[in-house]
Amino acid sequence: MNEEQKKAMQALKTCKGQIEGIIKMLEDGRYCIDISNQIIASQALLKKANMLILKQHLNHCVKHAFMNDNGDEKVDEIIGVLEKLIQK
């Protein structure tokens, strides 16, 4: 596991803990704004993890693909992911 993957894994584990906390907040009837703020924080961690994974993909998979003459396919994959991110 490389550095980007390790950082992404840590962000996802932290997010998992936050989501478990959010569920508990809902069960306990906590204030809606506090719950919403925790959801926003979890979304930020998911975005961070996604960017780290995409960075790893560009630095390793895409570079390797260009050396093997199938880089255009990998670029199309990245464009597809970026389109999804932009639409949200």
N, C-alpha and C positions, 0 to 999 in steps of 0.2 A: 504494500500500500504506500503510495507516494504522499508527499506533504499536502497537496490539495485534497486528496481523498481523506487524509487524517483530519484535516480541518473541517471538511464537509461532514464527516462522521460525528465529530464533536458538536457541530451546530445542530445536526439532526437529533442527537441524543438530548441536547439541551431543550430543543423544541418539543421533543416527546415529553419531557418532564413538565414543560410549561402547559402542554395540552392536558396532561393528567391533572395539573393544578386548576386549569380552567373548568374541567368537568366537575371537580370538587367544589369550585366556587359556585357553579350552577346548582349543584345538589344542595349546597348550603344557603342558597338564596341570596348570594352577595349582590352588591350594587352593580347594576347593568353597565355603567361607565367603566368601572374597574375591570369587569369581565371583557368589555370591548377593548380596553387598552392592552390587556394580556393577549387577546387574539391578534392585535396589530403587531405586538412584539414577536409572537410566534410566526406570523407571516414574514416579518423581516428576516428571521433566522432561516426560514425556508428559501427565501430569495438569495440569501448569502450562500447557503449550501448549493443551490442550483448554479450560481455563478462560479463557485469553486469547481464544480463538476464540469461545467462547460469550459472553463480555463484549462483543466486537465485534458479534456478532449481535444481542444485546439493544439495544445502544446505537445501532445503525444500522438493521438490517433490521426489527426488531420495531417500533421507533419509527415508521419509514416506513410500515409496514403499517397501524398504527393511524390514521395520517393518511389512508390510502386505504380505510378501513373493512374491511380483511381481517386485522385484528390477532388475532382469535380463532384463526385457522389457525396463525399463527406461535407463539402461546402453546401450542397443542397440540403443535407440533413440539418446543418447549423441554421440555415436560412429558415427552414421549417420550424425549428424551435424558437427562433427569434420572432417569427410571425405570431406564434402562440403567445409569447410574452408581451408583445406589443398590443395584441387584441384585448388583453385583460385590463 
